Amino acid sequence: MNNAIKKIYRGLLQDMASGKLQAQDILPREADLAVKFNTNRMNAQRAVNALASHNLVTRKKRIGTTVNPHLDQEKIQELLKETNRSIHVLYSMTPHWIHWNEASFAGLEEVVESHGFVVNYRNIPTGSGRDEYQRLLTGISDAGASALVIFPDMEDSEFLCDNADLLLDFQMPIFMLNRGGAPMPLDMVSFVSTDPFGDGVNIGTLLQKNNHRNILILTEGEGNSFWAVKRCEGIEMGLRRGTPVPEPKIRKVYNTPEGLQQALEMIKQEKGRITVVAINNEHAANLIDLCLSNGITIPKDYQLIAFDDNPLYRSYNLTSLGMPMKETGIVFGQMICDNTWIKAYKGKVSVKLNSKLIVRDTLKPKII
């Protein structure tokens, strides 16, 4: 069905569900339906034929099309759910705007609205308890939405995993942004995921191409997060791609007062011949502040590149890898609209997105 046919088909189903059209009633003429829905008679005819294929109406010469007796209201409700062109988005009440933002929503809408979908937005009720989350999901399920898309942030992940069983009976496809890239115990969900290892490789490769050989990695302390470990592994692999000459010198310090002081001393000793890779913008800002308080400036005395384009640290003008915000939404939209695989592979699809390089003041590579 095209969108015009779907509108007529759904409109007539709604009239049957509400009682406006009852058993033995005669449907409006196809020419009148075409005028009412601002389309052509062929589309109206196809919509009526679709109702006839479900044994809801009967076409009779010289009489017209009549509603069949003993209408099956359960079947009508099922067909209405099938025609529901709505997508429900749940998003964090505490967004940090690092992995997604309003551009992600715009990208999603750009794709799905061209396929006749509408998008509805609600907050993930983290902090309100399981019962509130269950009521929200039940309402979405009862409405027969076409898909559920979840944009969580760091405060929501544990809550969503703890209540994963509430998604088991969902008949619609479920999609979620995996912001950290670690495996999540949500086998019924398809993911658009960050790629911390791939991003690390990309930064390491960028530095290797630009002949940065003296590298200091500023990362989390012991018990690192999955994403921090994978970024560090990727950096080292990228730096050693091919046969770099000379072999890169790679050191690592932690984002602790002691580790930051060690980094400061190394930067002083190297006198402009060191490049820092900060595992995120917050760690980068901590080091820059400490260096400035000791008269060490960037990029004169050292260069720096970081992960995450965090809006909170935009004033530092950090060269960073940032999540492609709009592309995240676009990929979700493409996954929803390309429904050829949804029934066969529900919950088994994971798409990894690489971050994009944003060049600012702290490191300006000549070779990208």
N, C-alpha and C positions, 0 to 999 in steps of 0.2 A: 504493500500500500504506500502511496505517496501521502504527504501531509494533508492534502485536501480530502482524500478518501478517508483517512483516519479521523478527521474532524467530524465528517458526516456520520461515519460508523459509530464513533464514540457518542455523539450527540443523540443518536437514535437509541443506543443502549441505555443511556442515562434516562431518556424518556420512558423506556420500559421499566427501568428500576424504580423510578419515582411514581409510576402509575399514570403518567401523562398519556402514555400509549398502553392500552390494555388489550386483552385477548379479543380477537375479531375486529379490532380497529383497523381502519385503512390508513396506510402510511401516506404522507404527502407525495404528490407526483414528483418524479425525478427532476422535472424542469423546475419545480418550485424549490426543491432541495438545493439545486444548483444555484438558484438566485439567493437563497437564504445564506448559503455558505460561501458565496462569492467565488464560484468555480464553474465548471462545465458539466453538462448532462452526463457525459461518459463517467466522470468521477462519481457522480451520484449513483449511477447504475451499478458501478463496481462496489460501492459501499453497501447497497441493498443486497447485491449478490452475496456479499460476505455474510450478512445476517442470515440469508437463506441457506448458506452452506452449514450453518449451525442450527438449522431447523427452528429458527425463531420467527421467520416470516415465510409466507407462501405467495408466489407470483401467479396471478390469474388473468388471462386475457379478458378484456372489456370490463374487468372489475377493478384491477389494480393489485397492489401488494397488501396483504392483510397480515396482522399479527396472529401467530398461531395460538390456539387455545392451550390452556394449562402451561403457561410460561414457567420455565424453570429459573426461579430467581437466583438460586445458587450459581447456576451456570452463567447467568448474566453478570453477577458480581465477579466471577472468575475472569470473564472476558473483559470487563472494565479494568480489572487489575492489569491484565496483559497490555491494555492500551495506554496505561498510565505512563506518561512520558516525563516523569519527574525523577530527579537525582537528588538525594539528600547528602549534604556535606556536614560532618561534625568536625568542629575545629576547637583548638585549645582556648580556654578562657584566659590563659597567661602566655600569649605568644611572645617569642623573643625575636622574631623576624630574621632568623639566621638561615633556616631551611625552607621557609615558605613565607609568603606575604600576600597582599591583595593582588599582586600581579599573577600569582599562582591561580587564584580564583578566576581572574580575567582570562587566563589561558584556557582553563577548563571550560568556561562558558563559551568562549570563542569556538571551540570544537563542537560541543554538544548542542548548542542552540541551533547550529546549522543542520542538525539532524532532528530538530523538533523537540528537544528536551528543554525542560525548565529546571533550574537549580534552586534548592531550598537550603538555608543555612541554620544550624543550631550549634550551641556550645556543647562540648563534652562535659558532662556533669561531674568532673573530678572534684571530690570533696563533698558532694551531696549524697554519696552513698550508692550502693548497688541497686536499691529499689528504684531510685529516680532514673538511673541508667536503663534499667529493665523497662520501665514505663515508656521512656523515650524510644527505645528500640522496638517495643511492641507497637507503638503508634506508627512508626515508619513501616514496619512489616505489614500491618493491617491495611495501610494505604496502598500497598502494592507497588512501591517505588521500583524504578528500573535498576538502581544501583545505590550503594552506600559508599561514600568516600570519607576517610578519616585523616585529618591533618593534626596529629598530636604534637606536643612539645615535651620537654624533659619531665615536667610534673605529671604527665598523663600516662607514660609508658607502663609503669607498675600497675596503675589502676586498670588499664585496658587488658593487660596480661592476666591479672587476678580474676577478671570477669570475662575471660575469653569464651567460657561455655555459653554465654548469652547469645553468641553469634552462631552457634552450631545449627540452629533450626532455620536460619535465614534462607529463604528461597532465592533471593536476589544476589547478584555478585557483590562482593565486598572488596574494597581497595583501601590501602593504607600507605602513608608515607613512613618509611623506616628511616628515621632521621640519624640514627647512629651507625647503621649498617650491620649491626650484630644480628644473628639469627633470633627470631622471635617465635614463641610457642603459640602461633596462630595459624594453624595449617589450613584453615578455611578462608584465609585472606590472601589476595594477590597484592604484591608490594611494588611500589616505586621506592628505590633505596638509594641512599648515598653510597659512595664507593671510597671509603677512607684509604684502602690500600692503593687503589688506582690513582687517587689524588696525590698520595705520597710519591708514587712512581713519577707522576707528571712533574712535581716540583723538583725531585732529584734529577730527572732528565733535563729540565730547563737549566738547572745550575751546571750540570755537566756540559751541556752545549755551550754555555757562556763562560766556561773555564773557571768556575768557582771550585776551588779544590780544598780550601780550609773552611770546614763546616762545623758549626756549633748548633746542635739541636736542643731546643728548650722545650721540655715536655712535662707531663704530670709526674708526681712522685710514685713510690711503690704502689702496686695494686692499680696500675693504670687502667683506664677505660678501654674497651675493645677498640674504639675508633682511634685512640691515641697510640695504642700498640701497633695497629695496622698502618697508620700514617708513618710512624717511625720506620717500620719494616719497608714500606714503599719508598721512602726517601733514600734509604741506604741502597736498595736495589737500583733505583733510578740513577744514583750517582755512580754506580759501578757498571752501568750498561756499556756493552762493547768492551773496549780495552783502553780505558782512560789513562792518559799519561800527563802528569804523574798521577799515581794512585791517590785518591782523595783522602784527606785527613779528616776523620769524623769523630767528634767528641759530643758528649751528651751531659746536660745538667738538668736538674729538676726545678720546677717553679716553686721553690721554697726560699725563705730569706737566705739560707746558706747557698743554695744553688744559684740564685740571682747574683750573689756577691762573687761566686766563682766565675760566672759569666762576665761580670764587670772586669775582673782582673785579667781574664783572657783577652778581652777586647782592648784593654790598655796595653797589654804586652804585644799584641799583633799589629797595632798602629795602622789600622785601615786595611789590613789584609785578611779579614775574617768576615764570613757571612753567617748570619743567624737564621735558622728556620724555627719559628715559633709554632707550636702545635695548635694554637688558636690565638685570636686577637687579644684576648685578656692577658695571656702570658706575655705577648709582645709589648703591650702597653706597660705592664709591670717593669719589664727590662728597660724600656725607653725612659720611663720616669726615673729609675735608679741611675741610669747613665747620665741623664741631664743634670741631676743633682750633683754629679761628680764632674761636670764640665765636658762630658763625652757626648758628641752630637752625631746624628745620623742624617745623611749618608756619608759624611766626611770621615768618621772614625770607624764605622762598620756599616754593613748593609744588612737588610732584614726582609724576609718574606714570611708570610703567615697563612694559616688556614682560617676559613670562615670570614665572611665580610659582615662583621657584626656592627649594626648601626650605632651601638653604644660607643664604639671606638673609631668612628668615622673621622673625628678631628685629628687622629694620629696620621692620616694619609698613608695607611699601610698598603703595600703591595700584597695582595691576598688572592687565594682561590676562594671564590664564592659560589654558592649553590645557584644554578640557573633557575631563578624563581618562576618565570613564566613558563619555561619549558616543562617544569614539574607538573603544572596544571594541564598543559597540552598533552603530555604523555598519558595522564589519567584519562583525559577525554578520548584519546585515541584507543585506549584499552577498552573503554566502555562501548564506544561506537563500533569497533571491530568485533562484533559479537560472534564471529564464526568459531572462536575457540572457547567462549565463556562456559558453555555447558560441559564440554569435554575436559576442560582444564581448570575448572573453578578452584581457586586457592592454591594453584601450583605455578603461578607465573610471578617472576620477580625481575624487574627491570632496574638496572643500575645506571645512575646518572653521574657523569663526571662533572666536577665543578669547573667554573670558568675563571681564567686568569684576569685579574683587575690590576693594572699597573698604575701605581701612584708614586709617591716620593721615596719610599724606603729601599726600593730596588728597581732599577730600570734596565731590564735585559735587552741586549742588542739583537739576540736571536730568540724568536718565540717558537 
